[in-house]
Structures are given as C-alpha cells and as structure tokens.
Amino acid sequence: MITYKFTFCGALAAGLLASTVMVNAQDITLHALMEDMPETTIIEGMLTEFTKETDIKVEFEKVGYGDMHYKLVAQLVSGESYYNVLSVDFLWAGKFPAAGWLTDLNPYVEKSGFDTAPFISSTMDLLGSSEDSMPILPMYNYSMGVIYRTDLLSDKKLTDAYKAKFSKKLEMRRRWPTMLNLPSS
C-alpha cells in the first residue's frame, strides 16, 4: 500500500505541477482516467487522505482495459485533454511520448524533490525515461512470462507425436520469433 500511495501521489503531484498556472490548492480538481481494476480501487481508497493532506480533489473516471486506449487516444489527438493524470499501459509507453501527448515530468520531479531512486531502472527505461526526459512514472510493475510444463516436454509419446506431425522437435522455444510460430494444433 505504501508503494502505491507514494507512487500515485507522486504522479498526482507531477500532474498538478504540469497543469498550467499556480492557484490555491482548494480550487484544484484533478481528473484521472484509470483502468477499472483492483489497483485503481486501492488508489481510490487513498484519495480522501490525499485530499486532506493537499486540499486537492481527484476525480476518477474508470473504464475497462478494452476501452482505455481508444478513450485516451481520442482525448490526446484533440490537443486538449480533460484528464490531468492518465493510467497508461506500458505497452503504449513508446507511442504516447513519441506522439508528443505527454509532458516531460523531469522538471516537476526535480522541482518537487520527488525521489525516483526506488524505481527499478529497467522499468523506467521501459516507460521511455532517459537522461533527457521522463514521460511516465511507474504506478506498479507486473511481470509477465512464459510458463510451460516440463512434464509435457519430456513425455516421449507426446514428443514423438509432435515430431511426426510437425517435423520438428518439441522443446521450449527460447526466442520470441519461434514462440510466435507455435503450431495451432
């Protein structure tokens, strides 16, 4: 919970700092487009405390993952977005900064003293950070991987049948191009 709080509050602070003019915090409402998932519910539960500490209100619009990209792109290509804070899937981390849709957060992170040291450098790299810019702050990291059953790969009957049908040995593929070319049956 602490990691979520500090990361999300840091992102909110960066969003606040990136929004145009200085005003009294009581007059600020940030609008966040978030994916409707358990992590969003956790963050939503912290908003009351965030508002107490900062006088900044935050309103969430939660959408399903399938609608997220469409909704974001429609907002961002218009040149003006209703949203101050976005939840951006790491799969889009290259596209959004390249299109010029995101603000470089470096000046705001430096000004606020927000400590990015706890973030794993490869996660920051994945999200497009460099010495020159930081378009996205990680909210959390989720690992993905390939899981395979060693018992099936060592089953002689199955491996022989596979080789007879596909003219190749059944084995764990170690490179993406060969993983993507798995037979369908």
C-alpha positions in Angstrom: 0.0 0.0 0.0 2.8 2.4 0.9 4.4 2.0 -2.6 1.0 2.7 -4.3 0.5 5.7 -2.1 3.8 7.3 -2.8 3.9 6.4 -6.5 0.4 7.6 -7.2 0.7 10.7 -5.1 4.0 11.5 -6.9 2.2 11.1 -10.2 -0.7 13.3 -9.0 1.8 15.9 -7.8 3.6 15.8 -11.1 0.2 16.2 -12.9 -0.6 19.1 -10.7 2.7 20.8 -11.3 2.4 20.2 -15.0 -1.1 21.9 -15.1 -0.6 25.5 -16.2 -0.9 28.2 -13.6 -0.5 28.3 -9.8 -3.7 28.5 -7.9 -4.9 27.9 -4.4 -4.9 24.1 -3.9 -8.6 24.3 -2.7 -9.5 25.3 -6.2 -7.9 22.3 -7.9 -9.6 19.2 -9.1 -7.5 16.7 -11.0 -9.2 14.4 -13.4 -7.8 10.9 -13.8 -8.6 8.3 -16.4 -7.9 5.0 -14.8 -8.4 1.4 -15.8 -11.1 -0.3 -13.7 -9.1 -2.9 -11.8 -8.2 -3.7 -8.2 -5.2 -1.4 -8.1 -7.4 1.5 -9.0 -9.8 0.7 -6.2 -6.8 0.7 -3.8 -5.7 4.1 -5.0 -9.3 5.4 -4.9 -9.4 4.4 -1.2 -6.4 6.7 -0.6 -7.9 9.8 -2.2 -9.6 11.1 1.0 -6.3 11.1 2.8 -4.6 12.7 -0.3 -7.2 15.5 -0.4 -6.9 16.1 3.4 -3.1 16.4 3.0 -3.1 18.6 -0.1 -6.5 20.2 -0.5 -6.5 18.8 -4.0 -9.6 16.9 -5.2 -9.2 14.0 -7.6 -12.0 12.6 -9.7 -11.6 9.2 -11.3 -13.2 8.0 -14.5 -12.8 4.2 -14.6 -13.0 2.3 -17.8 -12.3 -1.2 -18.9 -9.0 -2.1 -20.5 -10.6 -2.6 -23.8 -11.9 1.0 -23.9 -8.8 2.6 -22.4 -6.6 3.1 -25.4 -9.5 4.3 -27.6 -10.6 6.8 -25.0 -7.0 8.1 -24.3 -6.1 8.5 -28.0 -9.4 10.3 -28.7 -8.6 12.8 -25.9 -4.9 13.2 -26.8 -5.2 13.7 -30.5 -7.6 16.6 -30.0 -4.8 18.7 -28.5 -6.7 19.3 -25.3 -7.4 16.6 -22.7 -10.0 16.7 -19.9 -7.6 14.4 -18.0 -4.6 15.7 -15.9 -3.5 12.2 -14.9 -3.5 9.1 -17.1 -3.1 5.5 -16.4 -1.0 4.3 -19.4 -0.3 0.7 -20.1 3.4 0.1 -20.6 2.5 -1.3 -24.0 1.7 2.2 -25.0 4.7 3.8 -23.3 6.6 4.3 -26.6 3.7 5.6 -28.7 2.4 8.3 -26.4 5.6 10.2 -25.8 6.6 9.8 -29.5 3.3 11.4 -30.5 4.0 14.4 -28.1 1.0 13.6 -26.0 2.8 13.5 -22.6 4.6 16.2 -20.6 8.2 15.7 -19.6 8.0 15.2 -15.9 11.7 15.8 -15.2 11.3 19.5 -14.3 8.4 18.7 -12.0 10.2 15.8 -10.3 13.3 18.0 -9.8 11.3 21.0 -8.5 9.3 18.8 -6.0 12.2 16.7 -4.9 10.3 13.5 -5.7 12.6 10.6 -5.2 12.6 8.3 -8.2 15.5 6.2 -6.8 13.2 3.4 -5.6 12.1 2.7 -9.2 13.9 -0.1 -10.9 15.9 1.5 -13.7 14.8 -1.1 -16.3 11.2 -0.2 -15.5 11.9 3.5 -16.0 13.6 2.6 -19.3 10.6 0.5 -20.4 8.5 3.6 -19.9 10.7 5.8 -22.0 12.7 7.6 -19.4 16.1 8.8 -20.4 18.6 11.4 -19.2 16.7 14.0 -21.2 13.1 13.2 -20.4 10.7 11.3 -18.1 7.3 11.0 -19.8 5.8 8.4 -17.4 6.2 7.4 -13.8 5.6 3.8 -12.9 2.4 3.1 -10.9 3.3 -0.5 -10.2 5.1 -3.3 -12.1 3.6 -6.5 -13.2 5.8 -9.3 -14.6 4.9 -11.4 -17.5 6.5 -14.6 -18.6 6.1 -17.8 -20.4 5.2 -20.8 -18.3 5.5 -24.3 -19.7 5.0 -27.8 -18.4 8.3 -29.7 -18.2 6.4 -33.0 -17.8 4.8 -32.5 -21.3 8.2 -31.6 -22.9 9.7 -34.8 -21.5 6.7 -37.1 -22.4 8.1 -39.5 -25.1 4.7 -40.3 -26.6 3.8 -36.6 -26.9 7.2 -35.5 -28.3 7.2 -38.4 -30.8 3.7 -37.5 -32.0 4.6 -33.8 -32.2 7.7 -34.6 -34.3 5.8 -36.8 -36.6 3.1 -34.2 -37.2 5.2 -31.0 -37.4 8.7 -32.4 -38.5 10.4 -30.7 -35.6 11.4 -31.5 -32.1 9.0 -30.4 -29.3 11.1 -28.2 -27.0 10.8 -25.0 -25.1 11.3 -22.1 -27.5 13.8 -19.6 -26.2 13.4 -16.8 -28.7 10.3 -14.7 -29.5 10.1 -15.4 -33.2 10.0 -19.1 -32.6 7.5 -18.7 -29.8 5.2 -16.8 -32.1 5.2 -19.6 -34.6 3.8 -22.3 -32.5 1.6 -24.7 -34.3 -2.1 -24.3 -33.6 -2.9 -28.0 -33.3 
